[in-house]
Amino acid sequence: MKTVVVGVIGHVDHGKTALVGGLTGIETDRLAEEKRRGISIALGFAHRVGAAGTLAFIDMPGHERFVRTMIAGATGIDAALLVVAANEGIKPQTEEHLAIARLIGVRRGVVAISKCDLVSEAQAAATARAVRRLLDGTPLQGAPVIHTSTATGAGMDGLAGALDGLFAGGAERPDLGCFHLPVDRAFAVPGFGPVVTGTLRRGSLHVGDTVELWPSGRTLRVRGLHVHGAAVDGAEPGSRVAVNLRDAELAELGRGDILATPGLLVPSRWIDVRLEVLPDAPRVLRAGDTVQLMFGTTDTAARLRLLDRDALEPGEAAPAQLACAEPVTAAAGEPYVLRQGSPARTVGGGRILDPAAVRRRRFDPAVVRSAHALAEGRLADALAERLALAGERGLRSAELARLHGLPPGRPQPAFPGAVPLPPDLWLAEPLYRSLRNAVLDAVRDFQAAHATERGAPAERLRERLPPALPPETLSALIGQLVADGALVRDAGLLRRRDLNAADLLSAGDRDTLAAVETAFRDGGLTPPDVAEVVGRDTGRHRALHYLARAGVLVRTVDRVQKREILFHRDAVALAAERVAAALAGSADGLTLGELAKRLGTTRKFGVPLLEHLDKLGVSQRRGDRRIMAAQEVAARKIAGGGAAASAS
């Protein structure tokens, strides 16, 4: 069932609480002082259930001393019920409440002209005309204006009908899979423990959910939920909800706290905002001004930083930054209000664009373009500008999540012009293409210069890449190129899949390879020592490893001397044929010495060579003898070039 949260706004003693009581039967003045003084001090809550859904009323204090409390309730509302007493007309808090509603994005509402029983019809009509003039040019222009009296009941049915009309307009609050609940009250219930209440700004909340409490950052669990006085298993966006928390103490809870999906909020002293100065603001707002920042249930001092100008005139709007006196936690899109002066007066407000920003350069064209794009709701354009600003550093998913109003770890919406790289980096598409080509070129150049090596170490690539490229970005690029199949990673070394190493060999490389191969081919089954062939010649050393990787040379191990012995693959093939033939003619098998004699080699070479043939399935050791392995396995291994495959 749809819920519309209605903020009841207006000047002190204009009858807001009485109207809510008449509509719902619920008295919202809870405090003894409120009843004694006849005014609302704290936020009051009531609801009315109808066929179309639930109207949740937040009764705002009308006295100017309690504007902070009013803002705490107002920033969660969908629509406004503006109450103006017929006998008093428009008052200062009427105008300020209306201005605050406009700043926080309220676009729907109903007007109640209250206490009509105290004046003539002519005076009530005059008050209504004055209110309509006040609403001209505001989002509430054309809102229904209903004449009412709670004393006589006049107009109450009409008011209820006009309020029911609010269900027809406005989009439903989206459930983005993450919730955000600013706390406006905290109290304890005997036998159940601490309870906090608030308006569920976004997302849904369920019994058993894990939540984060800010500003402490503590993780808690939801023990129980009540919506409009009834126990429920879950609460939907826009609901007025009471949350019973497990493992929490009342002393650590209070108005100004926030419950949110773990990871959604990040404390920050810098926030990016769209700032609109009220047309009737008493003065120009200048860069460096100190203001009082209010959003949700947060209230803190901040310093104003304008990005594209030095001053903002009344009625103007621009992107800006606020440097907060203390870390604040907010979600992207959260409405806020700025107050200034003594006595304090609302001067402007708008929406929070980036709740965990960094100090940005003023008058930087890219910074300004990004800020304007965010302020205008062009998220893809804003992110493109942010990516351009970030350059090779790129953006992390956490920053994208903040701008989308999502917690880290959730799938990020794709947008044109950006490329995601594993594990957690986004680059501008043109920059990605440029860096991708640069990495591939660097690998190609290394392979061309070191054709006999297995591949390029990542750290050697940096010599051929832009010096400003961060190591994390290079690692992400390589990871993506490997995932795409453009690069092959082998033992930490990189080579291009589309390049044949043999095609990159120089004439000198080929001469060195031929010399090394000839030495081992000529050695046959009594190959030369590796040191004799390569010595200290690094070129020959690389050639030897190249031939081993190519399967031309076969690596074996002398376990006694603990050294490597290499055979040419032709020698291994010859040995396999001779051993297979010898074992085929011997029912009892042959000893090492007998096989070495048949091979024409010594024990030094015979042991590692026969162990290699055992692995190939040519022979099988049994005690101190070797017998013929399964003939078909041996034949298959020999025919398939098993020696070369093993070496590679």
Secondary structure, DSSP 8 states (H G I E B T S, - for coil): --EEEEEEE-STTSSHHHHHHHHHS-----SHHHHHHTS--S-EEEEEE-SS-EEEEEE---SGGGHHHHHHHHTT-SEEEEEEETTT-S-HHHHHHHHHHHHTT---EEEEEE-GGGS-HHHHHHHHHHHHHHHTTSTTTT--EEE--TTT-TTHHHHHHHHHGGGGSS------S--EEE--EEEEETTTEEEEEEE--BS-EETT-EEEEETTTEEEEEEEEEETTEEESEE-TT-EEEEEEET--GGG--TT-EEE-TTS---EEEEEEEEEE-TT-SS-EETT-EEEEEETTEEEEEEEEESS-SEE-TT-EEEEEEEEEEEE---TT-EEEEEETTTTEEEEEEEEEETT-----TT-HHHHHHHHHHHTT-HHHHHHHHHHHHGGG-B-HHHHHHHHT--TTS-----TTEEEETTTEEEEHHHHHHHHHHHHHHHHHHHHHTTTSS-EEHHHHGGGS-TT--HHHHHHHHHHHHHHTSEEEETTEEEETT--GGGG--HHHHHHHHHHHHHHHHHTTS---HHHHHTT-HHHHHHHHHHHHTTSEEEEEETTTTEEEEEEHHHHHHHHHHHHHHHHT-SS-EEHHHHHHHHT--HHHHHHHHHHHHHHTSEEEETTEEEE--HHHHHHHHHTTHHHHHH-
